[in-house]
Structure formats: structure tokens, C-alpha cells
Amino acid sequence: MNPSPASPNQSTLPPAVGLLGPTCPQALWPLAAAVAAQAAASFLQLRLFVTHDPLARAIKLGADFAKEQALGVIPADWMGWLAQPVIQLINEHVTPYAITGKALMASWALLLGVIIPASVAVLAFLVLHLGLRLTGGAPGGWRATARSVFGIFAVSDFAVLAWTWLMIAQGGDFLTRTLGLAGGLIAIRLISLAWLLVDLTKRHQLGALRVILLGLPTLFLSLAVSALFAFAHWLWFTASFALDILI
């Protein structure tokens, strides 16, 4: 027997959707690319911090200076048998400080290069999307917010990396590199946050009222927070530039 056709009055249930909306693999590709770019930027930033560790360089510079001064007072006749014990003694006293300093700076590098950027990106996405939902809705959906936040933050981090590498590679005097790094960091953060506001406005079709009353205050608050992290980044590499003068 053939099954009876469905009654015209029979309701058909729509496909199940998750809490964040329907699942569409194609729509997740841009978001996945933005998150991957953010992760890559954090990894490269970590390597940059670890490579240019000012404390480890300062300890090594101090140890080399101590060896030079100690060997300078040893008579030439005693140099053959006394130089090596003196160097070994200095190394034994410096090594614990070097290990401790390296571990400390590695922790700070992980914090500044990975933990803080990732936490800020996730927190910014949550706060922005929740704020949009509570103040009139987010027509573009959560994926639009996530793509804006993670994508623009990733571009900003890559720009910071490129500018820092440029300041390191170009050499020059201390003042030029220090002021150049500070100016670049300020400009990059300002441009990226303004770009984020414009991009969110376009994706969610925000009205002028929400942009003025909510977007602009959020932009200025974000600039103040970004200034703290930019200062930590600037201070790290400024110390490295100062050590270049002594080497």
C-alpha cells in the first residue's frame, strides 16, 4: 500500500537551529580565517618578544662587563691558569639570575603576546555583540560581529609586528626609533578601532543615534585601554633599543 499523502493542514517543522543561528559551514569560513590570522599574529608576536628580551640581554651584558673588568686586573703571568676559574666563578653567580630572568620575561612575553590579545579579542566580541543585541539588535548576526573583531584585530596585530620589525631593523639613533615606535603604535591602534566602528556600522546597519551615543564612547574607552597595552609593548622594545647603545 502506498503511504497516504500528507494532509494540507499537516504542519512541517523547520530544521533545528542552534542558539547562535543556523549552521552553515560556508558562512564559517571567513570567521575561521579571521581567528586563524589572530592566532598566527599572536604566535609571531610571542616570538618577537622572546627574541628581543631586554632583561636577558642586560644580564648577559653585565656578565660580559664583569668578566672584562676581572680579567683586566689579572697580571699577564697569571692569565694562563687564573682566567678560566674567574670566568667560571662569574658564570656560576650569573647563571641563576639569568635563568630566573629568562623565565620571568618569557611569562611576560606570553602575557603580552598571546594571552592579552586573545582575551581582548574574545571580550571585545562578547561585549560588542551583547551591547548591540540589547540596544536595538544586530541584524548582521553574531558571525558579522566576530568577523569584524577578529579580522580587524588580526590586521592590527600584523601591522604592529611589521612596524616594530621596521624600527628594529632600521637601526639609527635611540630617540628616532623610540619616537617612531610610539607614533606608529598610536596610529595603528587609532586606525584599527575607528575601522572596527565603521565596519560594525556597515555590517549591522547601525543608525546614527547608536553610533553617536554608543559607538563613539566605546571607541574612546577602547583607545584608553589600548594605550596601556601599547605602552607595555613600547616599553619592552625601548629597553631593547637602549641596550643597543651599550653594545
C-alpha positions in Angstrom: 0.0 0.0 0.0 1.2 3.5 -0.8 1.5 5.8 2.1 -1.2 8.4 2.3 -0.2 11.9 1.2 0.4 14.5 3.8 -2.6 16.4 4.8 -2.7 20.1 3.7 -3.2 21.1 7.3 -0.2 19.0 8.5 2.5 21.3 9.9 6.1 20.8 8.8 8.8 21.7 11.4 11.7 23.8 10.3 15.2 22.4 10.7 16.7 22.7 14.1 18.9 25.6 14.7 21.4 26.3 17.5 21.3 29.2 19.9 23.6 31.3 17.7 21.6 30.7 14.5 21.5 28.1 11.7 24.6 26.2 11.0 26.2 27.0 7.6 29.7 25.7 7.0 30.3 28.2 4.1 29.5 31.1 6.4 32.0 30.0 9.0 35.0 30.0 6.6 35.6 33.8 6.8 35.3 33.7 10.6 37.7 30.7 10.8 40.2 32.6 8.6 40.0 35.6 10.9 40.5 33.5 14.0 43.5 31.7 12.4 45.0 35.1 11.4 44.6 36.3 15.0 46.3 33.1 16.3 49.2 33.5 13.8 49.7 37.1 14.8 49.8 36.2 18.5 52.4 33.5 17.8 54.7 35.8 15.8 54.3 38.5 18.5 55.4 36.0 21.1 58.5 35.1 19.1 59.3 38.8 18.7 59.1 39.5 22.4 61.2 36.4 23.3 63.8 37.2 20.6 64.3 40.8 21.9 64.3 40.1 25.6 65.8 43.2 27.3 66.4 41.6 30.7 68.3 38.6 29.3 70.4 40.9 27.2 71.1 43.2 30.2 72.2 40.2 32.4 74.5 39.0 29.6 75.9 42.5 29.1 76.6 42.8 32.8 78.3 39.4 33.0 80.5 40.2 30.0 81.4 43.6 31.6 82.3 41.8 34.9 84.5 39.3 33.1 86.3 42.1 31.2 86.9 44.0 34.4 88.1 40.9 36.3 90.4 39.8 33.6 91.8 43.3 33.2 93.3 43.2 36.8 94.9 39.8 36.4 98.6 40.0 35.7 99.7 38.7 32.4 101.8 36.0 34.0 98.8 34.6 35.9 96.4 34.8 32.9 97.1 31.3 31.7 95.9 29.5 34.8 93.6 32.1 36.6 91.5 33.4 33.7 89.3 30.3 33.4 88.5 29.9 37.1 87.5 33.6 37.2 85.2 33.3 34.2 83.7 30.1 35.7 83.1 31.8 39.0 81.3 34.7 37.4 79.2 32.4 35.3 78.2 30.4 38.4 76.9 33.5 40.1 75.2 35.0 37.0 73.5 31.8 35.8 70.8 31.6 38.4 69.8 35.2 37.8 69.9 34.6 34.0 67.6 31.6 34.3 65.2 33.4 36.6 65.1 36.5 34.4 64.5 34.4 31.3 61.6 32.6 32.9 60.1 35.9 34.1 60.4 37.6 30.8 59.1 34.5 29.0 56.0 34.7 31.2 55.6 38.4 30.4 56.1 37.7 26.7 53.3 35.1 26.8 51.1 37.5 28.6 51.7 40.4 26.3 52.0 38.5 23.1 49.3 35.8 23.4 47.1 35.9 26.5 46.2 39.6 26.4 45.5 39.9 22.7 43.4 36.7 22.7 41.5 37.7 25.8 40.9 41.3 24.5 39.6 39.9 21.1 37.2 37.5 22.8 36.0 40.0 25.4 35.5 42.7 22.7 33.4 40.3 20.6 31.2 39.4 23.6 30.7 42.9 24.9 30.1 44.4 21.4 27.6 41.7 20.3 25.8 41.7 23.6 25.6 45.5 23.6 24.3 45.5 20.1 21.6 43.0 20.9 20.5 44.9 24.0 20.4 48.3 22.3 18.4 47.6 19.1 19.6 44.3 17.7 22.4 43.1 15.5 20.9 42.4 12.0 24.2 41.0 10.7 24.2 38.3 13.3 27.0 37.2 15.7 29.2 36.0 12.8 29.4 39.5 11.4 30.5 40.9 14.8 33.1 38.1 15.2 34.5 38.6 11.7 34.8 42.3 12.3 36.5 42.0 15.7 38.9 39.1 15.0 39.7 40.1 11.4 40.5 43.8 12.2 42.4 42.9 15.4 44.5 40.4 13.4 45.3 43.0 10.8 46.2 45.5 13.6 48.5 43.0 15.3 50.3 42.2 12.0 50.7 46.0 11.4 52.2 46.4 14.9 54.6 43.5 14.2 55.6 44.9 10.9 56.2 48.4 12.3 58.2 47.0 15.3 60.4 44.9 13.0 61.0 48.0 10.9 62.1 50.0 13.9 64.4 47.2 15.0 65.9 46.6 11.5 66.5 50.2 10.5 68.9 51.0 13.4 69.6 54.6 13.8 69.7 56.7 17.0 67.7 55.8 20.1 65.4 58.8 20.0 64.3 58.3 16.4 63.5 54.7 16.9 61.7 55.3 20.2 59.5 58.1 18.9 58.9 56.3 15.7 57.7 53.2 17.5 55.4 55.2 19.8 53.9 57.2 16.9 53.4 54.0 14.8 51.7 52.1 17.7 49.3 55.1 18.4 48.4 55.5 14.8 47.8 51.7 14.2 45.5 51.4 17.3 43.6 54.5 16.4 43.0 53.5 12.8 42.1 49.9 13.7 39.5 50.9 16.3 38.0 53.5 14.0 37.9 50.9 11.3 36.1 48.5 13.6 33.4 51.1 14.4 32.9 51.7 10.7 32.8 48.0 9.8 30.3 47.2 12.6 28.1 50.1 11.5 28.1 48.7 7.9 27.6 45.1 8.8 24.7 45.7 11.3 23.3 48.8 9.5 23.5 50.8 12.7 21.7 54.1 12.9 23.4 57.5 13.6 21.9 57.6 17.1 23.6 54.3 18.2 26.9 55.3 16.5 27.0 58.6 18.3 25.6 57.6 21.7 27.2 54.1 21.9 29.9 53.7 19.3 31.9 56.9 19.9 32.1 56.5 23.7 33.1 52.8 23.2 35.8 53.9 20.8 37.3 56.4 23.2 37.2 53.8 26.1 38.8 51.3 23.8 41.5 53.8 22.9 42.3 54.3 26.6 42.6 50.5 27.2 44.7 50.1 24.1 47.0 52.8 25.2 48.0 50.8 28.2 48.9 47.7 26.2 50.7 49.8 23.6 52.7 51.4 26.3 53.8 48.0 27.6 54.8 47.0 24.1 56.7 50.3 23.6 58.5 50.0 26.9 59.7 46.4 26.1 61.4 47.4 22.9 62.5 50.8 24.1 64.6 49.0 26.7 66.0 46.8 23.9 66.9 50.0 21.9 68.6 51.4 24.9 70.8 48.3 25.3 71.8 48.6 21.6 73.6 51.8 22.6 75.7 49.9 25.1 76.7 47.0 22.9 
